[in-house]
Amino acid sequence: VDIRNSKAITLAEELVSQFDRVDVYDPQANEITGVGFEPIGNPFGSGTTYTVVVFAVAHREFGELVNRVHEIVAHDGVVIDAVGLFESGQAGDLGATVWSL
């Protein structure tokens, strides 16, 4: 996957520069080099929870995982849907705030 011009990479680099801990996961980018972070493996099912979850790319895999986002976002956390993965009302009982662009 060619990520050289990806705005998601730019966003991830900015978040990494601003916060103590930022995990980046992309199911289609097996190897990301030359950036200021190391991507993680699939966080779904890992038991890790996040205060903020950002969907910055509209990969098919993320569309399939939207219904499982409750597994990784903390109760009262925030989900930022920058690419329109959530349909209206889909957040339902997530227990988190969902921001959609």
C-alpha positions as CSV (number, residue, x, y, z in Angstrom):
1,V,0.0,0.0,0.0
2,D,1.4,3.4,-1.0
3,I,1.0,5.7,1.9
4,R,3.3,8.5,0.9
5,N,0.5,11.0,0.3
6,S,-1.9,9.7,3.0
7,K,-3.6,12.4,5.1
8,A,-4.1,9.6,7.7
9,I,-0.3,9.4,8.1
10,T,-0.1,13.2,8.5
11,L,-2.8,13.0,11.1
12,A,-1.1,10.2,13.0
13,E,2.2,12.0,13.0
14,E,0.5,15.1,14.4
15,L,-1.2,13.1,17.2
16,V,2.0,11.4,18.1
17,S,3.8,14.7,18.4
18,Q,1.0,16.1,20.7
19,F,0.1,13.2,23.0
20,D,2.0,10.7,25.3
21,R,0.5,7.6,23.8
22,V,-1.0,7.1,20.3
23,D,-1.5,3.6,18.8
24,V,-1.9,3.4,15.0
25,Y,-3.6,0.5,13.3
26,D,-4.1,0.0,9.6
27,P,-5.1,-3.5,8.4
28,Q,-3.9,-2.7,4.9
29,A,-0.5,-1.4,5.7
30,N,1.6,-4.3,6.7
31,E,4.7,-2.2,6.9
32,I,4.9,1.5,7.5
33,T,8.4,3.0,7.4
34,G,9.8,6.5,7.5
35,V,7.2,7.8,9.9
36,G,7.4,8.9,13.5
37,F,5.5,5.9,14.9
38,E,5.3,2.1,14.9
39,P,1.9,0.7,14.0
40,I,0.3,-1.9,16.3
41,G,-1.5,-5.1,15.5
42,N,-5.3,-5.4,15.5
43,P,-6.6,-3.8,18.8
44,F,-10.0,-5.5,18.5
45,G,-10.2,-8.4,21.0
46,S,-7.0,-7.3,22.7
47,G,-8.6,-6.0,25.9
48,T,-7.1,-2.5,25.3
49,T,-9.4,0.5,25.7
50,Y,-8.9,4.0,24.3
51,T,-10.3,7.3,25.4
52,V,-10.4,8.4,21.8
53,V,-10.7,6.3,18.6
54,V,-10.2,7.9,15.2
55,F,-11.3,6.3,12.0
56,A,-9.2,8.2,9.4
57,V,-9.4,5.8,6.4
58,A,-12.4,4.1,4.9
59,H,-11.0,0.6,4.5
60,R,-13.5,-2.2,4.1
61,E,-12.1,-3.8,7.2
62,F,-13.0,-0.8,9.3
63,G,-16.5,-0.7,8.0
64,E,-16.9,-4.3,9.2
65,L,-15.4,-3.3,12.7
66,V,-17.6,-0.3,13.3
67,N,-20.1,-2.6,15.1
68,R,-17.3,-3.7,17.4
69,V,-15.9,-0.3,18.3
70,H,-17.5,-0.7,21.8
71,E,-14.7,-3.3,22.5
72,I,-12.0,-0.6,22.3
73,V,-13.5,2.7,23.2
74,A,-13.8,3.6,26.9
75,H,-17.2,4.3,28.3
76,D,-17.7,8.1,28.0
77,G,-14.9,8.1,25.3
78,V,-15.0,9.7,21.9
79,V,-15.1,8.1,18.5
80,I,-14.1,10.4,15.6
81,D,-15.4,9.2,12.3
82,A,-13.5,11.3,9.7
83,V,-14.5,9.2,6.8
84,G,-18.2,8.4,7.2
85,L,-18.1,4.8,8.4
86,F,-21.0,5.3,10.9
87,E,-24.5,5.5,9.5
88,S,-27.0,7.8,11.2
89,G,-28.0,6.4,14.5
90,Q,-25.6,3.5,14.2
91,A,-23.6,4.6,17.4
92,G,-26.7,3.7,19.4
93,D,-25.8,2.4,22.9
94,L,-22.0,2.8,22.4
95,G,-21.6,4.8,25.6
96,A,-19.3,7.1,23.8
97,T,-19.7,10.4,21.9
98,V,-19.4,9.9,18.1
99,W,-18.2,12.8,16.0
100,S,-18.8,12.3,12.3
101,L,-17.5,14.6,9.5
